[in-house]
Amino acid sequence: MNKENGLLLLLGKVSSFLSRYFAVIILLTSTFAFVRPEGFKWIPGYTALFLGTAMFGMGLTIKKEDFKIVLSRPKEVYAGCVLQYTIMPFAAYLLAVVLNLDTDLALGVILVGCCPGGTASNVIAYIAKGDVPLSVGMTIASTLIAPLVTPFLVYILAGAWVEVSFWAMVMSVVKIVLLPVIAGIILNGMFREKIEQLGAVLPLISIVAIVAIIDGIVAVSADKLMSCGLIVIALVVLHNGIGLGMGLFMAKVMKVNYAKETSIAIEVAMQNSGLAVALATVNFAANPLAGLPGAVFSVWHNVSGSMFASYRIKELEERNTVVNHNALATK
């Protein structure tokens, strides 16, 4: 084994470890950022760059074959996108109204709700024995339409609290999400073999970028976290829980199989919360706490996703036990 392959193997192991313990890593680093904020306060100024890097990393993992999923499974992919862009945004709006949230937190939770699916959903779908290709297809589809859908929903839903510049948000999402993803896809197509060799390392790019974004938001909001931290956590847990519950319920209404039910529920509830933080930083600088729900969501949806995966696996095992028992009984 040469030095280059040895380095790639080492980085792949590091990437796998960080992916597995992503939520724990965020908890540890954000706690440090809270205690020692001065070393992290520079990060929010580069939030768009960090997220763009993360989205570029996502684009590098997308192959032309992945687009066939979107076209070959239109019912589930499109239904998943519709559910994501209805359940999560309107749940966020209702929470903001019912809980009478102040402007910053209302804006923050609405930003989270209006974002596309996050790539972490693909990992959780795999753990939960869901339909991973479907999860990937829904993530790609919701991401590609985000430049128009996300600003439109934020404009409609958050307008009661703040003035929203629709076109400024469109340009932000295009620059932060669409262009980096497309650049990654193009490079993957041009240098497929080289990119495949880096496959195990690529998640490391997104992990480092997302962790940095969250740590930066925690650092600049450290003083105010003491007063509203519990409120934000409760808000995020409720929002994410509604997404999982309603996503699973609607998937059952669609009468799809277990694997598809699982992937749809996970995709609906797991947002690209890093984008919510970036949009809050870039477009709503006058509302400094608007990035907090996105930062907390980034931690919590990995925790709740893992818990949901365990629940679904247990349910699947119970189903299989019943089926096997019935099969033996009929013999």
QUIBEL-V165097 format. One record per backbone hydrogen bond with DSSP energy under -1.0 kcal/mol. CO is the residue of the C=O (numbers start at 1). NH is the residue of the N-H. If there is no record, write none. Layout:
BEGIN
co = [CO	CO]
nh = [NH	NH]
END
This chain:
BEGIN
co = [2	3	4	5	6	7	8	9	10	11	12	13	14	15	16	17	19	21	22	23	24	25	26	27	28	29	30	31	32	36	37	37	40	43	44	46	47	48	49	50	51	52	53	54	55	56	58	59	63	67	68	69	73	74	75	76	77	78	79	80	81	83	86	87	88	89	90	91	92	93	94	95	96	102	103	104	105	106	107	108	109	110	112	116	118	119	120	121	122	123	124	125	126	130	131	132	133	134	135	136	137	138	139	140	141	145	145	146	148	149	150	151	152	153	154	158	158	165	166	167	168	169	170	171	172	173	173	174	177	178	179	180	181	182	183	184	185	186	187	191	192	193	196	198	198	201	202	203	204	205	206	207	208	209	210	211	212	213	214	215	216	217	221	224	225	228	229	230	231	232	233	234	235	236	237	238	239	240	241	242	243	244	245	246	247	248	249	250	251	252	257	258	259	259	260	261	262	263	264	265	266	270	271	272	272	273	274	275	276	277	278	279	280	284	287	289	291	292	293	294	296	297	299	300	301	302	303	304	305	306	307	308	309	310	311	312	313	314	315	316	317	318	319	320	321	322	323	324	325	326]
nh = [6	7	8	9	10	11	12	13	14	15	16	17	18	19	20	21	22	25	26	27	28	29	30	31	32	33	34	35	36	39	40	41	43	46	47	50	51	52	53	54	55	56	57	58	59	60	61	62	66	71	72	73	77	78	79	80	81	82	83	84	85	87	90	91	92	93	94	95	96	97	98	99	101	106	107	108	109	110	111	112	113	114	115	272	121	122	124	125	126	127	128	130	129	132	135	136	137	138	139	140	141	142	143	144	145	148	149	150	152	153	154	155	156	157	158	161	162	169	170	171	172	173	174	175	176	177	178	179	181	182	183	184	185	186	187	188	189	190	191	195	196	197	199	201	202	204	205	207	208	209	210	211	212	213	214	215	216	217	218	219	220	221	225	228	229	232	233	234	235	236	237	238	239	240	241	242	243	244	245	246	247	248	249	250	251	252	253	254	256	255	261	262	131	263	264	265	266	267	268	269	270	118	273	275	276	277	278	279	280	281	282	283	284	287	290	292	295	296	297	298	300	301	303	304	305	306	307	308	309	310	311	312	313	314	315	316	317	318	319	320	321	322	323	324	325	326	327	328	329	330]
END
